[in-house]
């Protein structure tokens, strides 16, 4: 009887160790909430790209993660990037008012639809540098706000 009891105790302790290991893995990721405020209107979609490196930030396509979302009636968007590894990231977004999956520009290439970047960074003659837009994602539930009205 003592052997069975000892065996059961060993099994329970083993399962607890595996459970602790799986919890440890989950502590390296979290959910990042992105809120975009002061859009011009609530038409179309907001296209938001989460980038995880300078190279990824500079590409026009294939971000680390991307989300398209409808815009709330108060000209605000809230999205959640789930299960993101903690680390360094940058955000870029544009307001696709006509829902054509393209950022519209005028005849000299200046965007005619709202756009924004993490840290409310702005660039001259193009997007802001990665160094200005990057931020540290360090905890589950972290919120990053982009204010288009600035």
Secondary structure, DSSP 4 states (H G I P E B T S, - for coil): -HHHHHHHHHHHHHHHHHHHHHHHHHTTEEEEEEEEE--S-S-SEEEEEEE-SHHHHH-SS--SEEEEEEPPTTS-EEEEEEEEESEEEEEEEEEETT-SSS--B-TTS-BSS-EEEGGG---SSSSPPHHHH-EEE-STTEEEEEETT-
